[in-house]
Amino acid sequence: MTTRILIIAHAPLAYALRECALHVFADSANSVLALDVLPEAAPDDTLEQARQLLADAPDVPTLVLTDLFAATPCNVAQRLIQGRSASLVAGVNLPMLLRAVCYRAEPLEALVQRAVVGGEQGVMQILPTPFHDQNLDNHH
């Protein structure tokens, strides 16, 4: 059974991440869901929206990805996963999401580890490369 992925994040991040994932994995539209949390949204209303997104298949394993630990999206997600076959990872980034979508056929716990590693490996400092101009070399 393919794991479903639900992104809950501050608007417009969840929907934007979903769109990026679908750009790479166009066939995953039914597996990747997004809930943008608006600034004025009450947590209980957001929780109800999230439950509605998952209502069509309550027994499908779900990986919930949120943007910030202890922020409203994460707090809502913690309540959402109670009593479900679901896991929650905070700190979502695009490499994490792409890794999760790519391996969504794996069991939920394996998918959690792949997502976390993908997110960690996707964050790195890129040092500038030395400038090389062939015209400068010709003047020696």
C-alpha positions in Angstrom: 0.0 0.0 0.0 1.4 3.4 -1.0 1.9 5.9 1.8 0.0 9.1 1.4 1.9 12.4 2.1 0.2 15.4 3.7 2.0 18.7 3.9 0.7 21.1 6.6 2.5 24.4 6.5 2.1 28.2 6.8 0.4 29.5 3.6 1.5 29.4 0.8 4.3 26.9 1.5 2.3 23.6 1.6 0.6 24.1 -1.7 3.8 25.5 -3.3 5.8 22.4 -2.1 3.1 20.1 -3.5 3.2 21.8 -6.9 7.0 21.4 -7.0 6.7 17.7 -6.2 4.1 17.3 -8.9 6.5 19.0 -11.3 8.9 16.2 -10.8 6.5 13.3 -10.0 3.4 14.1 -12.1 1.9 10.7 -11.3 1.8 11.4 -7.6 -1.1 13.9 -7.5 -3.4 11.5 -5.6 -0.7 10.6 -3.0 0.5 14.2 -2.1 -1.9 16.5 -0.3 -1.4 20.0 1.0 -3.0 22.2 3.6 -2.0 25.8 3.8 -2.6 27.3 7.2 -3.7 30.9 7.0 -2.7 33.4 9.7 -6.2 33.9 11.0 -7.2 30.2 11.0 -8.2 28.6 14.3 -6.3 25.5 15.1 -9.5 23.5 15.5 -10.7 24.5 12.1 -7.3 23.6 10.6 -7.5 20.2 12.3 -11.0 19.6 10.8 -9.7 20.5 7.3 -6.8 18.1 7.7 -9.2 15.3 8.9 -11.4 16.0 5.8 -8.4 15.6 3.5 -7.7 12.2 5.0 -11.4 11.1 5.3 -11.6 9.2 2.0 -9.1 6.6 3.1 -8.6 6.6 6.9 -6.6 3.4 6.9 -3.9 4.5 4.4 -0.5 5.1 6.1 0.2 8.8 6.1 3.4 10.8 6.4 2.6 14.3 7.6 5.3 16.9 6.9 5.2 20.3 8.6 7.4 23.4 8.3 8.2 24.4 11.9 8.3 22.4 15.1 5.9 23.8 17.8 4.2 26.1 15.3 0.4 25.8 14.6 0.8 23.5 11.6 2.9 21.1 13.6 0.7 21.3 16.7 -2.4 20.5 14.5 -0.5 17.6 12.8 0.4 16.1 16.2 -3.3 16.0 17.0 -4.1 14.7 13.6 -1.8 11.6 13.7 -3.2 10.4 17.0 -4.9 7.0 16.5 -3.8 6.8 12.9 -1.2 4.9 10.9 0.7 8.1 10.5 4.1 9.7 11.3 5.0 13.3 11.6 8.2 15.0 10.5 8.8 18.8 11.1 11.2 20.9 9.0 10.0 20.0 5.6 12.0 21.2 2.6 11.9 20.3 -1.1 14.6 17.6 -1.0 12.8 15.9 1.9 9.5 16.0 0.0 11.0 14.7 -3.2 12.7 11.8 -1.4 9.4 10.9 0.4 7.4 11.0 -2.9 10.0 8.9 -4.6 9.9 6.2 -1.9 6.3 6.4 -1.0 5.8 2.6 -1.7 8.0 1.7 1.2 6.6 1.0 4.7 5.9 4.2 6.7 8.8 3.9 9.2 11.3 3.3 6.3 9.8 6.3 4.5 10.2 8.5 7.6 13.9 7.7 7.7 14.3 8.4 4.0 12.5 11.7 4.3 14.6 12.9 7.2 17.9 11.9 5.5 16.8 13.5 2.3 16.0 16.7 4.1 19.3 16.7 5.9 21.4 15.9 2.8 19.6 18.6 0.9 20.9 21.3 3.1 24.5 22.3 2.4 26.8 25.2 1.9 27.9 25.7 -1.6 31.3 27.5 -1.9 32.0 29.7 -4.8 34.1 28.2 -7.6 37.2 30.0 -8.7 36.6 32.4 -11.6 38.3 31.1 -14.7 38.5 33.3 -17.8 40.2 31.8 -20.9 40.9 35.3 -22.2 43.0 36.0 -19.1 45.0 32.9 -19.8 45.8 34.0 -23.3 47.6 37.1 -22.2 50.4 35.4 -20.3 
